[in-house]
């Protein structure tokens, strides 16, 4: 895990939240129930909840 995006995310405390939504595109966030979004950053798939993550 040398991706700066992940390192920064870990520092902000968002890493655990990312684990909760990983590979769950189209499903709902376990925390707030919002639809989970998928994005491509540095050729890596990432999943996030737009409501929990800014
Ligand atoms: Zn959420």
mmCIF file of the protein (N, C-alpha, C, O) and its ligand, coordinates in Angstrom:
data_MODEL
# 
_entry.id   MODEL 
# 
loop_
_entity.id 
_entity.type 
_entity.pdbx_number_of_molecules 
1 polymer     1 
2 non-polymer 1 
# 
_entity_poly.entity_id                      1 
_entity_poly.type                           'polypeptide(L)' 
_entity_poly.nstd_linkage                   no 
_entity_poly.nstd_monomer                   no 
_entity_poly.pdbx_seq_one_letter_code       
;(UNK)(UNK)(UNK)(UNK)(UNK)(UNK)(UNK)(UNK)(UNK)(UNK)(UNK)(UNK)(UNK)(UNK)(UNK)(UNK)
(UNK)(UNK)(UNK)(UNK)(UNK)(UNK)(UNK)(UNK)(UNK)(UNK)(UNK)(UNK)(UNK)(UNK)(UNK)(UNK)
(UNK)(UNK)(UNK)(UNK)(UNK)(UNK)(UNK)(UNK)(UNK)(UNK)(UNK)(UNK)(UNK)(UNK)(UNK)(UNK)
(UNK)(UNK)(UNK)(UNK)(UNK)(UNK)
;
_entity_poly.pdbx_seq_one_letter_code_can   XXXXXXXXXXXXXXXXXXXXXXXXXXXXXXXXXXXXXXXXXXXXXXXXXXXXXX 
_entity_poly.pdbx_strand_id                 A 
# 
loop_
_entity_poly_seq.entity_id 
_entity_poly_seq.num 
_entity_poly_seq.mon_id 
_entity_poly_seq.hetero 
1 1  UNK n 
1 2  UNK n 
1 3  UNK n 
1 4  UNK n 
1 5  UNK n 
1 6  UNK n 
1 7  UNK n 
1 8  UNK n 
1 9  UNK n 
1 10 UNK n 
1 11 UNK n 
1 12 UNK n 
1 13 UNK n 
1 14 UNK n 
1 15 UNK n 
1 16 UNK n 
1 17 UNK n 
1 18 UNK n 
1 19 UNK n 
1 20 UNK n 
1 21 UNK n 
1 22 UNK n 
1 23 UNK n 
1 24 UNK n 
1 25 UNK n 
1 26 UNK n 
1 27 UNK n 
1 28 UNK n 
1 29 UNK n 
1 30 UNK n 
1 31 UNK n 
1 32 UNK n 
1 33 UNK n 
1 34 UNK n 
1 35 UNK n 
1 36 UNK n 
1 37 UNK n 
1 38 UNK n 
1 39 UNK n 
1 40 UNK n 
1 41 UNK n 
1 42 UNK n 
1 43 UNK n 
1 44 UNK n 
1 45 UNK n 
1 46 UNK n 
1 47 UNK n 
1 48 UNK n 
1 49 UNK n 
1 50 UNK n 
1 51 UNK n 
1 52 UNK n 
1 53 UNK n 
1 54 UNK n 
# 
loop_
_struct_asym.id 
_struct_asym.entity_id 
A 1 
B 2 
# 
loop_
_chem_comp.id 
_chem_comp.type 
_chem_comp.mon_nstd_flag 
UNK 'L-peptide linking' . 
ZN  non-polymer         . 
# 
_pdbx_entity_nonpoly.entity_id   2 
_pdbx_entity_nonpoly.name        ? 
_pdbx_entity_nonpoly.comp_id     ZN 
# 
_pdbx_nonpoly_scheme.asym_id         B 
_pdbx_nonpoly_scheme.entity_id       2 
_pdbx_nonpoly_scheme.mon_id          ZN 
_pdbx_nonpoly_scheme.ndb_seq_num     1 
_pdbx_nonpoly_scheme.pdb_seq_num     101 
_pdbx_nonpoly_scheme.auth_seq_num    101 
_pdbx_nonpoly_scheme.pdb_mon_id      ZN 
_pdbx_nonpoly_scheme.auth_mon_id     ZN 
_pdbx_nonpoly_scheme.pdb_strand_id   A 
_pdbx_nonpoly_scheme.pdb_ins_code    . 
# 
loop_
_atom_site.group_PDB 
_atom_site.id 
_atom_site.type_symbol 
_atom_site.label_atom_id 
_atom_site.label_alt_id 
_atom_site.label_comp_id 
_atom_site.label_asym_id 
_atom_site.label_entity_id 
_atom_site.label_seq_id 
_atom_site.pdbx_PDB_ins_code 
_atom_site.Cartn_x 
_atom_site.Cartn_y 
_atom_site.Cartn_z 
_atom_site.occupancy 
_atom_site.B_iso_or_equiv 
_atom_site.pdbx_formal_charge 
_atom_site.auth_seq_id 
_atom_site.auth_comp_id 
_atom_site.auth_asym_id 
_atom_site.auth_atom_id 
_atom_site.pdbx_PDB_model_num 
ATOM   1   N  N  . UNK A 1 1  ? 0.825   -1.197 0.000   1.00 0.00 ? 1   UNK A N  1 
ATOM   2   C  CA . UNK A 1 1  ? 0.000   0.000  0.000   1.00 0.00 ? 1   UNK A CA 1 
ATOM   3   C  C  . UNK A 1 1  ? 0.864   1.253  0.000   1.00 0.00 ? 1   UNK A C  1 
ATOM   4   O  O  . UNK A 1 1  ? 1.049   1.872  1.048   1.00 0.00 ? 1   UNK A O  1 
ATOM   5   N  N  . UNK A 1 2  ? 1.391   1.635  -1.149  1.00 0.00 ? 2   UNK A N  1 
ATOM   6   C  CA . UNK A 1 2  ? 2.222   2.832  -1.207  1.00 0.00 ? 2   UNK A CA 1 
ATOM   7   C  C  . UNK A 1 2  ? 1.475   3.977  -1.884  1.00 0.00 ? 2   UNK A C  1 
ATOM   8   O  O  . UNK A 1 2  ? 2.039   5.038  -2.154  1.00 0.00 ? 2   UNK A O  1 
ATOM   9   N  N  . UNK A 1 3  ? 0.219   3.740  -2.146  1.00 0.00 ? 3   UNK A N  1 
ATOM   10  C  CA . UNK A 1 3  ? -0.599  4.770  -2.769  1.00 0.00 ? 3   UNK A CA 1 
ATOM   11  C  C  . UNK A 1 3  ? -0.841  5.924  -1.792  1.00 0.00 ? 3   UNK A C  1 
ATOM   12  O  O  . UNK A 1 3  ? -1.427  5.726  -0.727  1.00 0.00 ? 3   UNK A O  1 
ATOM   13  N  N  . UNK A 1 4  ? -0.391  7.125  -2.154  1.00 0.00 ? 4   UNK A N  1 
ATOM   14  C  CA . UNK A 1 4  ? -0.554  8.302  -1.287  1.00 0.00 ? 4   UNK A CA 1 
ATOM   15  C  C  . UNK A 1 4  ? -2.006  8.541  -0.881  1.00 0.00 ? 4   UNK A C  1 
ATOM   16  O  O  . UNK A 1 4  ? -2.290  9.020  0.217   1.00 0.00 ? 4   UNK A O  1 
ATOM   17  N  N  . UNK A 1 5  ? -2.901  8.202  -1.775  1.00 0.00 ? 5   UNK A N  1 
ATOM   18  C  CA . UNK A 1 5  ? -4.317  8.401  -1.481  1.00 0.00 ? 5   UNK A CA 1 
ATOM   19  C  C  . UNK A 1 5  ? -4.715  7.589  -0.256  1.00 0.00 ? 5   UNK A C  1 
ATOM   20  O  O  . UNK A 1 5  ? -5.448  8.067  0.610   1.00 0.00 ? 5   UNK A O  1 
ATOM   21  N  N  . UNK A 1 6  ? -4.227  6.364  -0.198  1.00 0.00 ? 6   UNK A N  1 
ATOM   22  C  CA . UNK A 1 6  ? -4.561  5.505  0.931   1.00 0.00 ? 6   UNK A CA 1 
ATOM   23  C  C  . UNK A 1 6  ? -3.884  5.973  2.205   1.00 0.00 ? 6   UNK A C  1 
ATOM   24  O  O  . UNK A 1 6  ? -4.460  5.934  3.292   1.00 0.00 ? 6   UNK A O  1 
ATOM   25  N  N  . UNK A 1 7  ? -2.622  6.426  2.039   1.00 0.00 ? 7   UNK A N  1 
ATOM   26  C  CA . UNK A 1 7  ? -1.903  6.898  3.226   1.00 0.00 ? 7   UNK A CA 1 
ATOM   27  C  C  . UNK A 1 7  ? -2.617  8.099  3.816   1.00 0.00 ? 7   UNK A C  1 
ATOM   28  O  O  . UNK A 1 7  ? -2.840  8.165  5.025   1.00 0.00 ? 7   UNK A O  1 
ATOM   29  N  N  . UNK A 1 8  ? -2.981  9.060  2.954   1.00 0.00 ? 8   UNK A N  1 
ATOM   30  C  CA . UNK A 1 8  ? -3.656  10.253 3.435   1.00 0.00 ? 8   UNK A CA 1 
ATOM   31  C  C  . UNK A 1 8  ? -4.997  9.918  4.046   1.00 0.00 ? 8   UNK A C  1 
ATOM   32  O  O  . UNK A 1 8  ? -5.413  10.500 5.048   1.00 0.00 ? 8   UNK A O  1 
ATOM   33  N  N  . UNK A 1 9  ? -5.661  8.970  3.420   1.00 0.00 ? 9   UNK A N  1 
ATOM   34  C  CA . UNK A 1 9  ? -6.964  8.595  3.909   1.00 0.00 ? 9   UNK A CA 1 
ATOM   35  C  C  . UNK A 1 9  ? -6.854  7.946  5.288   1.00 0.00 ? 9   UNK A C  1 
ATOM   36  O  O  . UNK A 1 9  ? -7.714  8.124  6.151   1.00 0.00 ? 9   UNK A O  1 
ATOM   37  N  N  . UNK A 1 10 ? -5.780  7.198  5.467   1.00 0.00 ? 10  UNK A N  1 
ATOM   38  C  CA . UNK A 1 10 ? -5.564  6.535  6.752   1.00 0.00 ? 10  UNK A CA 1 
ATOM   39  C  C  . UNK A 1 10 ? -5.351  7.583  7.840   1.00 0.00 ? 10  UNK A C  1 
ATOM   40  O  O  . UNK A 1 10 ? -5.835  7.442  8.963   1.00 0.00 ? 10  UNK A O  1 
ATOM   41  N  N  . UNK A 1 11 ? -4.631  8.617  7.492   1.00 0.00 ? 11  UNK A N  1 
ATOM   42  C  CA . UNK A 1 11 ? -4.324  9.662  8.464   1.00 0.00 ? 11  UNK A CA 1 
ATOM   43  C  C  . UNK A 1 11 ? -5.579  10.429 8.883   1.00 0.00 ? 11  UNK A C  1 
ATOM   44  O  O  . UNK A 1 11 ? -5.682  10.912 10.010  1.00 0.00 ? 11  UNK A O  1 
ATOM   45  N  N  . UNK A 1 12 ? -6.513  10.527 7.967   1.00 0.00 ? 12  UNK A N  1 
ATOM   46  C  CA . UNK A 1 12 ? -7.733  11.269 8.284   1.00 0.00 ? 12  UNK A CA 1 
ATOM   47  C  C  . UNK A 1 12 ? -8.774  10.377 8.958   1.00 0.00 ? 12  UNK A C  1 
ATOM   48  O  O  . UNK A 1 12 ? -9.858  10.830 9.325   1.00 0.00 ? 12  UNK A O  1 
ATOM   49  N  N  . UNK A 1 13 ? -8.425  9.113  9.111   1.00 0.00 ? 13  UNK A N  1 
ATOM   50  C  CA . UNK A 1 13 ? -9.357  8.207  9.782   1.00 0.00 ? 13  UNK A CA 1 
ATOM   51  C  C  . UNK A 1 13 ? -10.393 7.627  8.844   1.00 0.00 ? 13  UNK A C  1 
ATOM   52  O  O  . UNK A 1 13 ? -11.352 6.990  9.279   1.00 0.00 ? 13  UNK A O  1 
ATOM   53  N  N  . UNK A 1 14 ? -10.194 7.850  7.545   1.00 0.00 ? 14  UNK A N  1 
ATOM   54  C  CA . UNK A 1 14 ? -11.180 7.369  6.589   1.00 0.00 ? 14  UNK A CA 1 
ATOM   55  C  C  . UNK A 1 14 ? -10.900 5.950  6.118   1.00 0.00 ? 14  UNK A C  1 
ATOM   56  O  O  . UNK A 1 14 ? -11.709 5.357  5.405   1.00 0.00 ? 14  UNK A O  1 
ATOM   57  N  N  . UNK A 1 15 ? -9.765  5.411  6.513   1.00 0.00 ? 15  UNK A N  1 
ATOM   58  C  CA . UNK A 1 15 ? -9.367  4.083  6.047   1.00 0.00 ? 15  UNK A CA 1 
ATOM   59  C  C  . UNK A 1 15 ? -10.364 2.994  6.461   1.00 0.00 ? 15  UNK A C  1 
ATOM   60  O  O  . UNK A 1 15 ? -10.755 2.157  5.648   1.00 0.00 ? 15  UNK A O  1 
ATOM   61  N  N  . UNK A 1 16 ? -10.757 3.019  7.703   1.00 0.00 ? 16  UNK A N  1 
ATOM   62  C  CA . UNK A 1 16 ? -11.698 2.001  8.174   1.00 0.00 ? 16  UNK A CA 1 
ATOM   63  C  C  . UNK A 1 16 ? -13.027 2.092  7.442   1.00 0.00 ? 16  UNK A C  1 
ATOM   64  O  O  . UNK A 1 16 ? -13.647 1.079  7.120   1.00 0.00 ? 16  UNK A O  1 
ATOM   65  N  N  . UNK A 1 17 ? -13.448 3.309  7.189   1.00 0.00 ? 17  UNK A N  1 
ATOM   66  C  CA . UNK A 1 17 ? -14.712 3.487  6.487   1.00 0.00 ? 17  UNK A CA 1 
ATOM   67  C  C  . UNK A 1 17 ? -14.611 2.923  5.072   1.00 0.00 ? 17  UNK A C  1 
ATOM   68  O  O  . UNK A 1 17 ? -15.569 2.350  4.551   1.00 0.00 ? 17  UNK A O  1 
ATOM   69  N  N  . UNK A 1 18 ? -13.444 3.092  4.460   1.00 0.00 ? 18  UNK A N  1 
ATOM   70  C  CA . UNK A 1 18 ? -13.248 2.583  3.109   1.00 0.00 ? 18  UNK A CA 1 
ATOM   71  C  C  . UNK A 1 18 ? -13.372 1.060  3.089   1.00 0.00 ? 18  UNK A C  1 
ATOM   72  O  O  . UNK A 1 18 ? -13.900 0.492  2.133   1.00 0.00 ? 18  UNK A O  1 
ATOM   73  N  N  . UNK A 1 19 ? -12.893 0.408  4.124   1.00 0.00 ? 19  UNK A N  1 
ATOM   74  C  CA . UNK A 1 19 ? -12.994 -1.037 4.199   1.00 0.00 ? 19  UNK A CA 1 
ATOM   75  C  C  . UNK A 1 19 ? -14.457 -1.475 4.248   1.00 0.00 ? 19  UNK A C  1 
ATOM   76  O  O  . UNK A 1 19 ? -14.838 -2.507 3.696   1.00 0.00 ? 19  UNK A O  1 
ATOM   77  N  N  . UNK A 1 20 ? -15.248 -0.670 4.917   1.00 0.00 ? 20  UNK A N  1 
ATOM   78  C  CA . UNK A 1 20 ? -16.666 -1.006 5.052   1.00 0.00 ? 20  UNK A CA 1 
ATOM   79  C  C  . UNK A 1 20 ? -17.389 -0.990 3.719   1.00 0.00 ? 20  UNK A C  1 
ATOM   80  O  O  . UNK A 1 20 ? -18.342 -1.740 3.510   1.00 0.00 ? 20  UNK A O  1 
ATOM   81  N  N  . UNK A 1 21 ? -16.930 -0.130 2.815   1.00 0.00 ? 21  UNK A N  1 
ATOM   82  C  CA . UNK A 1 21 ? -17.628 0.002  1.541   1.00 0.00 ? 21  UNK A CA 1 
ATOM   83  C  C  . UNK A 1 21 ? -16.903 -0.657 0.381   1.00 0.00 ? 21  UNK A C  1 
ATOM   84  O  O  . UNK A 1 21 ? -17.396 -0.632 -0.747  1.00 0.00 ? 21  UNK A O  1 
ATOM   85  N  N  . UNK A 1 22 ? -15.746 -1.245 0.635   1.00 0.00 ? 22  UNK A N  1 
ATOM   86  C  CA . UNK A 1 22 ? -14.952 -1.798 -0.456  1.00 0.00 ? 22  UNK A CA 1 
ATOM   87  C  C  . UNK A 1 22 ? -15.700 -2.859 -1.259  1.00 0.00 ? 22  UNK A C  1 
ATOM   88  O  O  . UNK A 1 22 ? -16.322 -3.765 -0.704  1.00 0.00 ? 22  UNK A O  1 
ATOM   89  N  N  . UNK A 1 23 ? -15.621 -2.718 -2.587  1.00 0.00 ? 23  UNK A N  1 
ATOM   90  C  CA . UNK A 1 23 ? -16.231 -3.677 -3.493  1.00 0.00 ? 23  UNK A CA 1 
ATOM   91  C  C  . UNK A 1 23 ? -17.738 -3.808 -3.292  1.00 0.00 ? 23  UNK A C  1 
ATOM   92  O  O  . UNK A 1 23 ? -18.314 -4.874 -3.510  1.00 0.00 ? 23  UNK A O  1 
ATOM   93  N  N  . UNK A 1 24 ? -18.366 -2.715 -2.876  1.00 0.00 ? 24  UNK A N  1 
ATOM   94  C  CA . UNK A 1 24 ? -19.807 -2.744 -2.644  1.00 0.00 ? 24  UNK A CA 1 
ATOM   95  C  C  . UNK A 1 24 ? -20.528 -1.712 -3.502  1.00 0.00 ? 24  UNK A C  1 
ATOM   96  O  O  . UNK A 1 24 ? -21.513 -1.106 -3.079  1.00 0.00 ? 24  UNK A O  1 
ATOM   97  N  N  . UNK A 1 25 ? -20.020 -1.526 -4.713  1.00 0.00 ? 25  UNK A N  1 
ATOM   98  C  CA . UNK A 1 25 ? -20.673 -0.564 -5.600  1.00 0.00 ? 25  UNK A CA 1 
ATOM   99  C  C  . UNK A 1 25 ? -22.132 -0.947 -5.809  1.00 0.00 ? 25  UNK A C  1 
ATOM   100 O  O  . UNK A 1 25 ? -22.455 -2.109 -6.055  1.00 0.00 ? 25  UNK A O  1 
ATOM   101 N  N  . UNK A 1 26 ? -23.008 0.053  -5.707  1.00 0.00 ? 26  UNK A N  1 
ATOM   102 C  CA . UNK A 1 26 ? -24.419 -0.205 -5.929  1.00 0.00 ? 26  UNK A CA 1 
ATOM   103 C  C  . UNK A 1 26 ? -25.141 -0.638 -4.664  1.00 0.00 ? 26  UNK A C  1 
ATOM   104 O  O  . UNK A 1 26 ? -26.370 -0.676 -4.612  1.00 0.00 ? 26  UNK A O  1 
ATOM   105 N  N  . UNK A 1 27 ? -24.340 -0.970 -3.627  1.00 0.00 ? 27  UNK A N  1 
ATOM   106 C  CA . UNK A 1 27 ? -24.961 -1.348 -2.362  1.00 0.00 ? 27  UNK A CA 1 
ATOM   107 C  C  . UNK A 1 27 ? -25.057 -0.116 -1.470  1.00 0.00 ? 27  UNK A C  1 
ATOM   108 O  O  . UNK A 1 27 ? -24.659 0.976  -1.874  1.00 0.00 ? 27  UNK A O  1 
ATOM   109 N  N  . UNK A 1 28 ? -25.563 -0.280 -0.302  1.00 0.00 ? 28  UNK A N  1 
ATOM   110 C  CA . UNK A 1 28 ? -25.701 0.865  0.589   1.00 0.00 ? 28  UNK A CA 1 
ATOM   111 C  C  . UNK A 1 28 ? -24.642 0.846  1.683   1.00 0.00 ? 28  UNK A C  1 
ATOM   112 O  O  . UNK A 1 28 ? -24.158 -0.211 2.089   1.00 0.00 ? 28  UNK A O  1 
ATOM   113 N  N  . UNK A 1 29 ? -24.298 2.040  2.147   1.00 0.00 ? 29  UNK A N  1 
ATOM   114 C  CA . UNK A 1 29 ? -23.299 2.180  3.197   1.00 0.00 ? 29  UNK A CA 1 
ATOM   115 C  C  . UNK A 1 29 ? -23.817 1.558  4.498   1.00 0.00 ? 29  UNK A C  1 
ATOM   116 O  O  . UNK A 1 29 ? -24.964 1.765  4.896   1.00 0.00 ? 29  UNK A O  1 
ATOM   117 N  N  . UNK A 1 30 ? -22.939 0.790  5.144   1.00 0.00 ? 30  UNK A N  1 
ATOM   118 C  CA . UNK A 1 30 ? -23.345 0.132  6.389   1.00 0.00 ? 30  UNK A CA 1 
ATOM   119 C  C  . UNK A 1 30 ? -23.585 1.152  7.494   1.00 0.00 ? 30  UNK A C  1 
ATOM   120 O  O  . UNK A 1 30 ? -24.319 0.899  8.450   1.00 0.00 ? 30  UNK A O  1 
ATOM   121 N  N  . UNK A 1 31 ? -22.951 2.309  7.341   1.00 0.00 ? 31  UNK A N  1 
ATOM   122 C  CA . UNK A 1 31 ? -23.013 3.319  8.387   1.00 0.00 ? 31  UNK A CA 1 
ATOM   123 C  C  . UNK A 1 31 ? -24.226 4.254  8.249   1.00 0.00 ? 31  UNK A C  1 
ATOM   124 O  O  . UNK A 1 31 ? -24.926 4.520  9.226   1.00 0.00 ? 31  UNK A O  1 
ATOM   125 N  N  . UNK A 1 32 ? -24.467 4.749  7.019   1.00 0.00 ? 32  UNK A N  1 
ATOM   126 C  CA . UNK A 1 32 ? -25.522 5.755  6.865   1.00 0.00 ? 32  UNK A CA 1 
ATOM   127 C  C  . UNK A 1 32 ? -26.623 5.356  5.880   1.00 0.00 ? 32  UNK A C  1 
ATOM   128 O  O  . UNK A 1 32 ? -27.672 5.998  5.830   1.00 0.00 ? 32  UNK A O  1 
ATOM   129 N  N  . UNK A 1 33 ? -26.389 4.304  5.102   1.00 0.00 ? 33  UNK A N  1 
ATOM   130 C  CA . UNK A 1 33 ? -27.428 3.856  4.191   1.00 0.00 ? 33  UNK A CA 1 
ATOM   131 C  C  . UNK A 1 33 ? -27.415 4.510  2.816   1.00 0.00 ? 33  UNK A C  1 
ATOM   132 O  O  . UNK A 1 33 ? -28.268 4.223  1.977   1.00 0.00 ? 33  UNK A O  1 
ATOM   133 N  N  . UNK A 1 34 ? -26.435 5.399  2.585   1.00 0.00 ? 34  UNK A N  1 
ATOM   134 C  CA . UNK A 1 34 ? -26.345 6.049  1.287   1.00 0.00 ? 34  UNK A CA 1 
ATOM   135 C  C  . UNK A 1 34 ? -25.781 5.096  0.248   1.00 0.00 ? 34  UNK A C  1 
ATOM   136 O  O  . UNK A 1 34 ? -25.092 4.137  0.596   1.00 0.00 ? 34  UNK A O  1 
ATOM   137 N  N  . UNK A 1 35 ? -26.064 5.349  -1.022  1.00 0.00 ? 35  UNK A N  1 
ATOM   138 C  CA . UNK A 1 35 ? -25.543 4.504  -2.085  1.00 0.00 ? 35  UNK A CA 1 
ATOM   139 C  C  . UNK A 1 35 ? -24.042 4.691  -2.209  1.00 0.00 ? 35  UNK A C  1 
ATOM   140 O  O  . UNK A 1 35 ? -23.554 5.821  -2.208  1.00 0.00 ? 35  UNK A O  1 
ATOM   141 N  N  . UNK A 1 36 ? -23.311 3.599  -2.315  1.00 0.00 ? 36  UNK A N  1 
ATOM   142 C  CA . UNK A 1 36 ? -21.855 3.648  -2.411  1.00 0.00 ? 36  UNK A CA 1 
ATOM   143 C  C  . UNK A 1 36 ? -21.402 3.925  -3.834  1.00 0.00 ? 36  UNK A C  1 
ATOM   144 O  O  . UNK A 1 36 ? -21.939 3.369  -4.792  1.00 0.00 ? 36  UNK A O  1 
ATOM   145 N  N  . UNK A 1 37 ? -20.406 4.793  -3.957  1.00 0.00 ? 37  UNK A N  1 
ATOM   146 C  CA . UNK A 1 37 ? -19.897 5.191  -5.258  1.00 0.00 ? 37  UNK A CA 1 
ATOM   147 C  C  . UNK A 1 37 ? -18.576 4.499  -5.545  1.00 0.00 ? 37  UNK A C  1 
ATOM   148 O  O  . UNK A 1 37 ? -17.865 4.091  -4.627  1.00 0.00 ? 37  UNK A O  1 
ATOM   149 N  N  . UNK A 1 38 ? -18.244 4.367  -6.856  1.00 0.00 ? 38  UNK A N  1 
ATOM   150 C  CA . UNK A 1 38 ? -16.969 3.768  -7.232  1.00 0.00 ? 38  UNK A CA 1 
ATOM   151 C  C  . UNK A 1 38 ? -16.165 4.779  -8.033  1.00 0.00 ? 38  UNK A C  1 
ATOM   152 O  O  . UNK A 1 38 ? -16.724 5.549  -8.815  1.00 0.00 ? 38  UNK A O  1 
ATOM   153 N  N  . UNK A 1 39 ? -14.852 4.777  -7.836  1.00 0.00 ? 39  UNK A N  1 
ATOM   154 C  CA . UNK A 1 39 ? -14.002 5.675  -8.592  1.00 0.00 ? 39  UNK A CA 1 
ATOM   155 C  C  . UNK A 1 39 ? -12.690 4.991  -8.935  1.00 0.00 ? 39  UNK A C  1 
ATOM   156 O  O  . UNK A 1 39 ? -12.332 3.985  -8.323  1.00 0.00 ? 39  UNK A O  1 
ATOM   157 N  N  . UNK A 1 40 ? -11.966 5.536  -9.921  1.00 0.00 ? 40  UNK A N  1 
ATOM   158 C  CA . UNK A 1 40 ? -10.666 4.980  -10.286 1.00 0.00 ? 40  UNK A CA 1 
ATOM   159 C  C  . UNK A 1 40 ? -9.591  6.015  -9.959  1.00 0.00 ? 40  UNK A C  1 
ATOM   160 O  O  . UNK A 1 40 ? -9.581  7.111  -10.521 1.00 0.00 ? 40  UNK A O  1 
ATOM   161 N  N  . UNK A 1 41 ? -8.707  5.665  -9.063  1.00 0.00 ? 41  UNK A N  1 
ATOM   162 C  CA . UNK A 1 41 ? -7.627  6.576  -8.693  1.00 0.00 ? 41  UNK A CA 1 
ATOM   163 C  C  . UNK A 1 41 ? -6.298  5.844  -8.856  1.00 0.00 ? 41  UNK A C  1 
ATOM   164 O  O  . UNK A 1 41 ? -6.058  4.819  -8.217  1.00 0.00 ? 41  UNK A O  1 
ATOM   165 N  N  . UNK A 1 42 ? -5.442  6.383  -9.718  1.00 0.00 ? 42  UNK A N  1 
ATOM   166 C  CA . UNK A 1 42 ? -4.145  5.754  -9.990  1.00 0.00 ? 42  UNK A CA 1 
ATOM   167 C  C  . UNK A 1 42 ? -4.336  4.306  -10.437 1.00 0.00 ? 42  UNK A C  1 
ATOM   168 O  O  . UNK A 1 42 ? -3.644  3.406  -9.960  1.00 0.00 ? 42  UNK A O  1 
ATOM   169 N  N  . UNK A 1 43 ? -5.278  4.087  -11.355 1.00 0.00 ? 43  UNK A N  1 
ATOM   170 C  CA . UNK A 1 43 ? -5.555  2.762  -11.896 1.00 0.00 ? 43  UNK A CA 1 
ATOM   171 C  C  . UNK A 1 43 ? -6.024  1.773  -10.838 1.00 0.00 ? 43  UNK A C  1 
ATOM   172 O  O  . UNK A 1 43 ? -5.993  0.561  -11.054 1.00 0.00 ? 43  UNK A O  1 
ATOM   173 N  N  . UNK A 1 44 ? -6.456  2.289  -9.706  1.00 0.00 ? 44  UNK A N  1 
ATOM   174 C  CA . UNK A 1 44 ? -6.923  1.409  -8.638  1.00 0.00 ? 44  UNK A CA 1 
ATOM   175 C  C  . UNK A 1 44 ? -8.398  1.707  -8.362  1.00 0.00 ? 44  UNK A C  1 
ATOM   176 O  O  . UNK A 1 44 ? -8.798  2.866  -8.249  1.00 0.00 ? 44  UNK A O  1 
ATOM   177 N  N  . UNK A 1 45 ? -9.177  0.670  -8.258  1.00 0.00 ? 45  UNK A N  1 
ATOM   178 C  CA . UNK A 1 45 ? -10.587 0.893  -7.954  1.00 0.00 ? 45  UNK A CA 1 
ATOM   179 C  C  . UNK A 1 45 ? -10.750 1.302  -6.497  1.00 0.00 ? 45  UNK A C  1 
ATOM   180 O  O  . UNK A 1 45 ? -10.143 0.724  -5.595  1.00 0.00 ? 45  UNK A O  1 
ATOM   181 N  N  . UNK A 1 46 ? -11.571 2.295  -6.297  1.00 0.00 ? 46  UNK A N  1 
ATOM   182 C  CA . UNK A 1 46 ? -11.835 2.707  -4.928  1.00 0.00 ? 46  UNK A CA 1 
ATOM   183 C  C  . UNK A 1 46 ? -13.341 2.831  -4.737  1.00 0.00 ? 46  UNK A C  1 
ATOM   184 O  O  . UNK A 1 46 ? -14.071 3.157  -5.673  1.00 0.00 ? 46  UNK A O  1 
ATOM   185 N  N  . UNK A 1 47 ? -13.779 2.579  -3.563  1.00 0.00 ? 47  UNK A N  1 
ATOM   186 C  CA . UNK A 1 47 ? -15.204 2.668  -3.252  1.00 0.00 ? 47  UNK A CA 1 
ATOM   187 C  C  . UNK A 1 47 ? -15.355 3.595  -2.068  1.00 0.00 ? 47  UNK A C  1 
ATOM   188 O  O  . UNK A 1 47 ? -14.556 3.572  -1.132  1.00 0.00 ? 47  UNK A O  1 
ATOM   189 N  N  . UNK A 1 48 ? -16.380 4.402  -2.122  1.00 0.00 ? 48  UNK A N  1 
ATOM   190 C  CA . UNK A 1 48 ? -16.574 5.326  -1.007  1.00 0.00 ? 48  UNK A CA 1 
ATOM   191 C  C  . UNK A 1 48 ? -18.032 5.733  -0.855  1.00 0.00 ? 48  UNK A C  1 
ATOM   192 O  O  . UNK A 1 48 ? -18.827 5.654  -1.792  1.00 0.00 ? 48  UNK A O  1 
ATOM   193 N  N  . UNK A 1 49 ? -18.345 6.161  0.327   1.00 0.00 ? 49  UNK A N  1 
ATOM   194 C  CA . UNK A 1 49 ? -19.684 6.665  0.594   1.00 0.00 ? 49  UNK A CA 1 
ATOM   195 C  C  . UNK A 1 49 ? -19.612 8.187  0.512   1.00 0.00 ? 49  UNK A C  1 
ATOM   196 O  O  . UNK A 1 49 ? -18.895 8.809  1.297   1.00 0.00 ? 49  UNK A O  1 
ATOM   197 N  N  . UNK A 1 50 ? -20.337 8.797  -0.418  1.00 0.00 ? 50  UNK A N  1 
ATOM   198 C  CA . UNK A 1 50 ? -20.307 10.249 -0.605  1.00 0.00 ? 50  UNK A CA 1 
ATOM   199 C  C  . UNK A 1 50 ? -20.856 10.998 0.612   1.00 0.00 ? 50  UNK A C  1 
ATOM   200 O  O  . UNK A 1 50 ? -20.583 12.184 0.794   1.00 0.00 ? 50  UNK A O  1 
ATOM   201 N  N  . UNK A 1 51 ? -21.604 10.322 1.411   1.00 0.00 ? 51  UNK A N  1 
ATOM   202 C  CA . UNK A 1 51 ? -22.181 10.973 2.589   1.00 0.00 ? 51  UNK A CA 1 
ATOM   203 C  C  . UNK A 1 51 ? -21.211 10.955 3.768   1.00 0.00 ? 51  UNK A C  1 
ATOM   204 O  O  . UNK A 1 51 ? -21.079 11.951 4.479   1.00 0.00 ? 51  UNK A O  1 
ATOM   205 N  N  . UNK A 1 52 ? -20.532 9.825  3.977   1.00 0.00 ? 52  UNK A N  1 
ATOM   206 C  CA . UNK A 1 52 ? -19.599 9.714  5.103   1.00 0.00 ? 52  UNK A CA 1 
ATOM   207 C  C  . UNK A 1 52 ? -18.257 10.361 4.784   1.00 0.00 ? 52  UNK A C  1 
ATOM   208 O  O  . UNK A 1 52 ? -17.564 10.824 5.689   1.00 0.00 ? 52  UNK A O  1 
ATOM   209 N  N  . UNK A 1 53 ? -17.885 10.398 3.508   1.00 0.00 ? 53  UNK A N  1 
ATOM   210 C  CA . UNK A 1 53 ? -16.588 10.963 3.145   1.00 0.00 ? 53  UNK A CA 1 
ATOM   211 C  C  . UNK A 1 53 ? -16.764 12.248 2.364   1.00 0.00 ? 53  UNK A C  1 
ATOM   212 O  O  . UNK A 1 53 ? -16.841 12.245 1.135   1.00 0.00 ? 53  UNK A O  1 
ATOM   213 N  N  . UNK A 1 54 ? -16.824 13.303 3.071   1.00 0.00 ? 54  UNK A N  1 
ATOM   214 C  CA . UNK A 1 54 ? -17.033 14.658 2.574   1.00 0.00 ? 54  UNK A CA 1 
ATOM   215 C  C  . UNK A 1 54 ? -17.938 14.768 1.406   1.00 0.00 ? 54  UNK A C  1 
ATOM   216 O  O  . UNK A 1 54 ? -18.178 15.869 0.913   1.00 0.00 ? 54  UNK A O  1 
HETATM 217 ZN ZN . ZN  B 2 .  ? -22.063 6.341  4.627   1.00 0.00 ? 101 ZN  A ZN 1 
# 
